[in-house]
Amino acid sequence: MMNRRNSPQALRFAERRRREDDAPRLHEQVPNLVSLRLDIEDRSGIADGSEHIRRVVIDRAPALFLLPCGDPRCADGEHDLTTTVMRALRSQETSFHGKDSCMGSVGASACSRVLQFEGVAAYRP
């Protein structure tokens, strides 16, 4: 039986954590950012998914927005929202949205999960 520390999920989590630790900090990239909230909806192609709100701690957050696929059976799936979110923040947009399809696989099939998000940001003048 596989040790939990060496499970595929644990290894993906550790790799994502390493990438976050190595990324530049959000407060360095967007110094006048005061707050950021992401409303996230993770859906499968067939059924409703999950919804949650991610409040970003600006002082400690990496300028990297990686979210795991919501399907625990998905291999090599994640959602990288970094380009969309950072473009919006650098343009000082107060609200923005995006969508990302998972590029992972479930068994022999492509993963059908799609993540949609709405961002709300506030800035210092």
C-alpha positions in Angstrom: 0.0 0.0 0.0 1.3 3.5 -0.9 2.3 5.8 1.9 0.2 9.0 2.1 3.3 11.2 1.8 4.1 9.5 -1.5 0.5 9.4 -2.9 0.0 11.2 -6.2 -2.2 13.8 -4.5 0.5 14.5 -1.8 3.2 14.8 -4.4 1.1 17.2 -6.5 0.4 19.3 -3.4 4.1 19.4 -2.5 5.0 20.5 -6.0 2.3 23.2 -6.0 3.6 24.4 -2.6 7.2 24.5 -3.9 6.1 26.6 -6.9 4.2 29.0 -4.6 7.2 29.3 -2.3 9.5 30.1 -5.2 7.1 32.6 -6.8 7.5 36.4 -6.2 5.2 37.9 -3.6 2.0 39.5 -4.6 2.7 42.7 -2.6 5.9 43.2 -4.5 4.2 42.7 -7.9 1.2 44.9 -7.2 2.3 47.2 -4.3 -0.9 49.3 -4.1 -3.2 46.2 -3.8 -5.2 46.3 -0.6 -7.5 43.3 -0.9 -8.3 40.5 -3.2 -11.2 38.0 -3.2 -11.8 35.2 -5.7 -15.2 33.6 -5.9 -14.6 30.2 -7.4 -16.9 27.7 -8.9 -15.5 24.3 -10.0 -17.9 22.4 -12.2 -17.8 19.1 -14.0 -19.2 18.8 -17.5 -22.1 16.7 -16.2 -23.0 17.9 -12.7 -22.8 20.9 -10.5 -19.5 21.3 -8.7 -18.4 23.2 -5.6 -18.2 26.9 -4.9 -16.0 28.7 -2.5 -14.5 32.1 -1.7 -10.7 32.6 -1.5 -9.6 35.7 0.4 -6.0 36.4 -0.4 -3.6 37.6 2.3 -1.8 40.2 0.3 1.3 40.5 2.6 2.1 36.8 2.3 0.5 35.6 -0.9 2.6 34.5 -3.9 1.9 36.1 -7.2 0.8 32.6 -8.4 -2.7 31.4 -8.6 -2.8 27.6 -8.9 -5.8 25.6 -7.9 -6.0 21.9 -7.9 -8.6 20.1 -10.0 -11.8 19.4 -8.0 -11.9 15.8 -9.1 -9.7 13.6 -6.8 -9.4 11.0 -9.6 -7.9 13.6 -12.0 -4.2 13.0 -12.8 -2.0 16.0 -13.5 -4.9 18.4 -13.4 -4.8 21.9 -12.0 -6.1 25.4 -12.9 -3.5 28.1 -13.4 -5.2 31.4 -13.1 -2.0 33.4 -12.8 -1.9 35.1 -16.2 -5.6 36.3 -16.0 -5.4 37.4 -12.4 -2.1 39.2 -12.6 -3.1 41.0 -15.8 -6.2 42.3 -14.1 -4.3 43.3 -10.9 -1.6 45.1 -12.9 -4.3 47.0 -14.8 -5.9 47.8 -11.4 -9.2 46.3 -12.4 -11.6 46.2 -9.4 -13.6 43.3 -10.8 -12.7 40.7 -13.3 -13.6 37.1 -14.3 -12.2 34.1 -16.1 -12.7 30.5 -16.9 -10.2 27.6 -17.1 -10.6 24.0 -18.3 -8.7 21.3 -16.6 -6.0 19.7 -18.8 -5.7 16.6 -16.7 -7.1 13.2 -17.3 -9.5 10.8 -15.5 -8.5 7.3 -16.5 -8.2 7.3 -20.3 -10.5 10.3 -20.7 -9.8 14.0 -20.6 -11.0 15.7 -17.4 -14.2 17.5 -17.8 -13.9 20.0 -15.0 -14.1 23.7 -15.7 -13.3 26.4 -13.1 -15.0 29.8 -13.3 -14.0 32.7 -11.1 -14.9 36.2 -10.3 -12.3 38.5 -8.7 -12.8 41.6 -6.6 -9.8 43.8 -5.8 -9.2 47.1 -4.0 -6.2 49.3 -4.3 -4.6 52.3 -2.5 -4.8 55.5 -4.5 
